Every structure is written in C-alpha cells, then in structure tokens.
Amino acid sequence: TINRTAPVIESICGWEIQNRLDISYEPRLMNAEQKGFADVVGNTVKYIEQSSKAESQYSLSFKDMLLCGVGAISTTIDYDNNPDGDVNLRRIFPAFVFWDITARAKNIVDANYVIEIKVLTQEAISQMYDLDNYTGFGSNIDARILQFFETILAVKNLGVIYEYQWRTKVPLYRVVNPFREMNEEDIDPENLEPLMMLA
C-alpha cells in the first residue's frame, strides 16, 4: 500500500511553516497618538505569540484542518506562574471539539456554544473543580473515550470533563438621553457646545 496523500499533506504543511502570516495593525488616523497605539498593540501581539509558542500550535491545527476539516486552538490565560496572567495557546485534538449543530456560517462564527472534552485523572478533576466524590464517567460517550485511553495509557483512574463556552443573548434597553430635554437658555454658553456634541 502506497500512501500518496501523506507527501502532499506534508508539503502543504511545510509551505505553511515557511510562509507564516504576520499580523500587523494599521492606525485609522495618521497622527502620533494612533501610530503609537498601533505600535504598542503590534508589539504586544508578537510578544504573546512568542511567549506562548503560538506558531507551532497554529501549524498543528493547520495540519488537522487538512486531514479532517477542523483545526481548533484554545486561548486561555494562565495565572499559575504569573499573577498578571500569561496567554496560553493550545491546539485541541479535533475529535474532542463539539459545537452548535445549527451553526452554518464560515468558521462556525454563528455557533451559540462550543464544547471541549478533556481527559484527566480523577484526582486532578476533583482538585480543579472542587469535587469530593468524582466517580468517573456518566454517559456512553465517556465510557468509549476512557476505553480508548485505557488501551494506550497505563493510568486507569481517568475521568472525562466537558468545558462549555456559550453565548447568551440579553435584551438591551436604551435610556432616554437627558441632554436632549435640557433647555439651552439655562446653560452657560461656554458649556453648551460640549453638551450638544454629547447629545
């Protein structure tokens, strides 16, 4: 059996590594303040990418996308070593990602929820989520996942957790602008122009 697909996949992945995208921020207005802000933001993004090894994670997710059509990255903030927080980018195995089945937009941007499955030891799950008596799995999906991991790992006391991210729609009520109902004759002329700009 000759795998003709693997060399093509590897060549495309190599092309992606040699031609990485560079994120740059352009100021809306060409003044000193906007240019300075664009420089700060651009340098911050480069620092985050370097400290979190984002390029390697992007390449791994790009290969996943070529193989199965799904490439997922999780962006979190880690406070274990830095009290101010370190940005952490992590590639997610595509089989451990689920999303809203009604999503139809490109890159599933219209999904109302996304789920990530994590397989950890039962002790780690009890410590992370403050659970006293965690007993393992509670569904057939959990049983199949744990059965697979028990065949490849020596650790047997594993558990499955589901991390949800969801979007909640909240109605927004606009408040009446009080400046529109003010009498201009009762306001100092020097303060009238700034108030009219706010209105």
C-alpha positions in Angstrom: 0.0 0.0 0.0 1.4 3.4 -1.1 0.1 6.4 0.7 0.1 9.1 -1.9 -1.7 11.6 0.3 0.9 11.9 3.1 3.7 13.6 1.0 1.1 16.1 -0.3 -0.1 16.9 3.2 3.5 17.2 4.4 4.5 19.5 1.6 1.5 21.8 2.2 2.3 21.9 5.9 5.9 22.8 5.1 4.7 25.6 2.8 2.6 27.0 5.7 5.6 26.9 8.0 7.8 28.7 5.5 5.1 31.4 4.7 3.7 32.2 8.1 1.2 35.1 8.3 2.4 38.2 10.1 -0.3 40.2 12.0 0.1 44.0 11.7 -2.1 46.8 13.0 -2.5 49.9 10.9 -3.7 53.1 12.6 -7.0 54.6 11.4 -5.7 58.2 11.6 -2.1 59.0 10.7 -1.4 61.0 13.8 1.2 60.4 16.5 -1.3 59.0 19.1 -2.8 56.4 16.7 0.6 55.4 15.4 1.9 54.9 18.9 -1.1 52.8 19.8 -0.7 50.7 16.7 3.0 50.0 17.6 2.0 49.0 21.2 -0.7 46.6 20.0 1.6 45.1 17.3 4.4 44.5 19.8 2.0 43.0 22.3 0.7 40.5 19.8 4.2 39.5 18.8 5.2 39.1 22.5 2.1 36.9 23.1 2.8 34.7 20.0 6.5 34.2 21.0 5.9 33.5 24.7 3.0 31.0 24.0 4.8 29.3 21.1 1.7 30.1 19.0 3.3 29.4 15.6 3.8 25.7 16.4 0.2 25.4 17.7 -1.1 27.1 14.6 0.9 24.7 12.4 -0.5 21.7 14.2 -4.1 22.9 13.9 -3.5 23.7 10.2 -2.5 20.1 9.6 -5.6 18.9 11.5 -7.7 21.1 9.2 -6.1 19.5 6.1 -6.7 16.0 7.4 -10.3 16.3 8.8 -11.5 19.8 8.0 -11.3 21.0 11.7 -8.4 22.9 13.2 -9.0 24.2 16.7 -7.0 26.5 19.0 -7.8 27.3 22.6 -6.7 30.6 24.0 -6.6 30.9 27.8 -4.9 33.0 30.5 -2.7 31.1 32.9 -2.2 32.6 36.4 -0.1 29.7 37.9 3.3 31.3 37.3 2.4 34.9 36.7 0.0 36.9 38.9 -0.7 39.2 35.9 -1.5 36.2 33.7 0.2 34.5 30.7 -1.6 34.0 27.5 -1.6 30.3 26.6 -2.4 29.0 23.1 -3.1 25.3 22.8 -4.0 23.1 19.8 -7.1 20.9 20.5 -7.5 17.4 19.1 -10.4 17.8 16.6 -12.3 14.8 17.9 -12.6 16.5 21.3 -14.4 19.6 20.0 -18.1 19.9 19.5 -20.2 22.9 18.6 -23.7 24.1 17.9 -25.2 21.9 15.3 -27.3 24.8 13.9 -24.2 26.8 13.0 -23.9 27.4 9.3 -21.6 30.4 8.9 -18.0 30.1 7.8 -15.6 29.2 10.7 -18.8 28.5 12.7 -18.8 32.1 14.0 -22.6 31.8 14.5 -22.4 28.9 16.9 -24.1 29.6 20.3 -21.9 27.1 22.2 -18.7 25.2 21.8 -17.7 22.2 23.9 -14.2 20.8 24.6 -13.7 17.3 26.0 -10.7 16.9 28.4 -9.5 13.5 29.8 -7.7 13.9 33.2 -7.1 11.8 36.2 -9.9 11.7 38.7 -7.7 13.3 41.3 -6.9 16.2 39.0 -10.6 16.7 38.2 -11.5 16.6 41.9 -8.8 19.2 42.7 -9.6 21.5 39.7 -13.3 21.6 40.2 -13.6 21.1 44.0 -15.4 17.8 43.7 -15.4 15.5 46.7 -16.6 12.2 45.2 -15.9 12.2 41.5 -16.6 8.6 40.2 -15.5 8.8 36.6 -17.9 8.9 33.6 -21.6 9.2 33.3 -22.5 8.5 29.7 -21.8 6.1 26.9 -19.5 8.7 25.2 -17.4 8.9 28.3 -17.1 5.1 28.5 -15.9 4.9 24.9 -13.4 7.7 25.4 -12.0 6.2 28.6 -11.8 2.7 27.0 -9.7 4.1 24.2 -7.3 5.9 26.6 -7.0 2.9 28.9 -5.7 0.9 26.0 -2.9 3.3 25.3 -2.1 4.6 28.8 -1.0 2.8 32.0 -3.1 5.2 34.1 -6.6 3.7 34.8 -8.3 6.2 37.1 -9.2 8.6 34.3 -12.2 10.9 34.0 -13.9 13.0 31.3 -15.0 16.6 31.7 -16.8 18.9 29.3 -15.9 22.6 29.2 -18.6 24.7 27.7 -18.4 28.2 26.2 -21.7 29.7 25.2 -23.2 32.9 24.1 -26.2 34.3 25.9 -28.5 36.9 24.3 -29.6 39.7 26.6 -32.1 42.3 25.7 -30.7 45.9 25.7 -32.9 48.8 26.7 -31.8 52.3 25.6 -32.1 55.0 28.2 -33.5 58.4 27.2 -30.7 60.9 26.6 -31.2 63.7 29.3 -29.3 66.2 27.3 -31.9 66.4 24.6 -34.6 67.6 27.0 -32.4 70.4 28.6 -33.3 74.0 28.0 -30.5 75.7 26.2 -31.3 79.1 27.8 -30.5 77.7 31.3 -27.0 76.6 30.3 -23.8 78.6 30.3 -22.9 79.3 26.6 -19.3 78.0 27.2 -20.7 74.6 28.2 -23.4 74.5 25.6 -21.2 73.3 22.7 -19.7 70.2 24.5 -23.2 69.2 25.7 -24.6 69.4 22.2 -21.8 67.2 21.0 -22.7 64.6 23.6 -26.4 64.8 22.6 
